[in-house]
Amino acid sequence: MAFDYKKEYREFYLPPRKPSILTVPPMNYIAVRGKGDPNAEDGEYKQAVGILYGIAFTIKMSKKGSRKIEGYFDYVVPPLEGFWQQEGMTGIDYAHKENFSWISLIRLPDFVKEADFAWAVAEAEKKKKADFSKAEFLRCNEGLCVQCMHIGSYDDEPATVRAMHAFAMQNGFSPDFSETRLHHEIYLSDPRKTAPEMLKTVIRHPIR
């Protein structure tokens, strides 16, 4: 049976609907950086998602090709994630999505080294006949965070965020945003197939 990160690491991907404090260990990602409204047709964000999945499935399916990645095991491609910020703000203004700067991500299994990643980018470019040069191998160490499962529309996230910050402060912590510690979302639902009120999104914020 394929290894499923959501099931094996439930504390990171399937938290309860009540806020909780956790320490997130370093993880490696496929990452694409961009700006603008994620809902824009043919915008940077949708192009980035295509790049991420193109590389993710190239690595997953390498078992059927000539590239033998040391330590490879069969796995379910982890969910899409995103780091979000808006210049001059510590929070998110959902009314002005055109001002977003974001890093779109998919977690990499630990057996994927930078050389394997570079191979996957080149292989995806060759197969898709497209430019995948925006992709990067990103190692992220989030550390101490507060997180919560949000169920509902992305535009309704502020209520969940307020509950997270209140919980953190009640337990002696405070938000700790910076250029490297950002609003983090993990998408467990496909918005193309799921009603907005049923969307499941993990929201994670850095604290100290």
Order of alpha helices (4+ residues) and beta strands (2+ residues): alpha-alpha-beta-beta-alpha-beta-beta-alpha-beta-beta-alpha-beta-beta
